[in-house]
Amino acid sequence: MTDLLEQGAEWLAGMFQRHATRSISYRRGVNSAALQATIGRTVFQIADQLSSVVLSVESRDYLVATEDLAAAGFGLPQAGDRIHEAQGLTEYVYEVMAPGQEPCWRFADPYRLQLRIHTKGVEEA
């Protein structure tokens, strides 16, 4: 029997890939690859145990096809990887990371078709 939800997730991932992405450069050390990514965000709630204050931290997320990152030779994202994104004449550099003990990436869907990569801006040129 066919899993209609998985088919729907594949269709939606394809629509994002065709209509809601921009070109980025994914880099690890000296290796880099051009990928298509959908831009998103995640708001993390981090509790400070010492002061009992809850901090809200927002990350810029990049949703990329799992198979695209693997085909580029990177496998899964790693903390410290960098994403370069050009907007007009400015190039923004984001480092793969997440606050506190949060993971720096997660699957964006139950079928592991897309990765949601959490980043923080580190440079602007």
Secondary structure, DSSP 8 states (H G I E B T S, - for coil): ---HHHHHHHHHHHHHHHHS-EEEEEEETTEEEEEEEEEEEEEEEEEETTTTEEEEEEEEEEEEEHHHHHHTT--S--TT-EEEEEETTEEEEEEE--STT--SEEESSTTS-EEEEEEEEEEE-
